[in-house]
Amino acid sequence: MNISVIPRATEKAYAQSLNNTYVFNVPLTANKQEIVAAVEAQFEVKVTGIKTLVQNGKAVRFSRGKNRYPGTTNRKDTKKAYVTLAQGDSINVFEQPAEEEKK
């Protein structure tokens, strides 16, 4: 099964990338072996470690009209994968500013 992994561009993910660990959004049904195969195929890197977590969707209050039919619903659950790459491998998720711009 071919799955699509999408890198997360957040401040926490940027800090992790400095330690050669990258964060990806992955499908809820994907297991670790499928995620490793997808990352290696998509970005041509060697994966040495992986951690996954499922983030539960938050409860959201809503109402249809004023004071009528109040209720709650949940946002969708998401799954994240923290992938550690082999020494020397990297993925260009965050573009580094050029040295010339500083001058």
C-alpha positions in Angstrom: 0.0 0.0 0.0 1.4 3.4 -1.0 0.9 6.0 1.7 1.5 9.7 1.6 3.6 11.3 4.4 3.5 15.1 4.7 6.2 16.9 6.7 5.0 19.2 9.5 6.3 22.8 9.3 6.0 23.9 12.9 8.5 25.5 15.3 8.7 22.3 17.4 9.3 20.3 14.2 12.1 22.7 13.2 13.8 22.3 16.6 13.5 18.5 16.2 15.1 18.7 12.7 18.2 20.2 14.2 18.6 16.8 16.0 18.1 14.9 12.7 14.5 14.0 13.7 11.7 14.9 11.3 7.9 15.1 12.1 5.4 13.8 9.5 1.6 13.7 9.3 0.6 10.2 8.4 -2.7 8.3 7.8 -4.3 6.8 10.9 -4.2 3.3 9.4 -0.5 3.3 8.6 1.9 1.2 10.7 5.5 1.9 11.4 6.9 -0.4 8.7 4.7 1.3 6.0 5.8 4.8 7.3 9.5 3.9 7.1 9.1 2.5 3.6 7.2 5.6 2.5 9.7 8.1 3.9 12.7 6.2 2.4 11.0 6.0 -1.0 9.7 9.6 -1.0 12.8 11.4 0.2 15.6 8.8 -0.6 17.0 8.7 3.0 17.9 6.0 5.5 15.6 5.8 8.6 17.2 4.6 11.8 14.3 5.1 14.3 10.6 5.9 14.4 8.0 6.9 17.0 4.3 7.3 16.3 1.5 8.9 18.2 -2.3 9.4 17.7 -3.5 12.8 18.7 -7.2 12.8 19.7 -9.5 15.3 18.1 -10.5 18.1 20.4 -14.2 18.6 21.4 -15.7 21.6 19.7 -18.9 23.3 20.8 -21.4 24.5 18.1 -24.9 25.9 17.8 -27.3 26.2 14.9 -28.9 29.5 15.5 -29.2 31.6 18.7 -29.9 29.4 21.8 -31.2 26.6 19.6 -29.8 23.0 19.3 -26.5 23.5 21.1 -24.2 20.5 21.0 -20.6 19.3 20.7 -18.7 17.4 18.1 -15.1 16.3 17.7 -12.3 17.2 15.3 -10.7 14.4 13.4 -7.9 12.4 15.1 -4.5 12.8 13.6 -1.4 10.6 13.6 2.2 11.9 13.7 5.4 10.1 13.1 8.8 11.2 14.6 11.4 9.8 12.2 15.1 9.7 13.0 17.4 9.6 10.0 20.9 8.1 9.6 23.9 10.4 10.2 24.5 12.6 7.2 21.0 12.3 5.7 18.6 15.3 5.8 15.3 16.4 4.3 15.0 20.0 3.1 11.7 20.9 4.8 12.8 24.3 6.2 14.7 26.4 3.7 17.7 28.1 5.3 18.1 31.8 4.5 21.0 32.6 2.1 24.1 34.1 3.5 24.0 36.9 1.0 20.7 38.2 2.4 22.4 39.1 5.8 24.9 41.4 4.1 
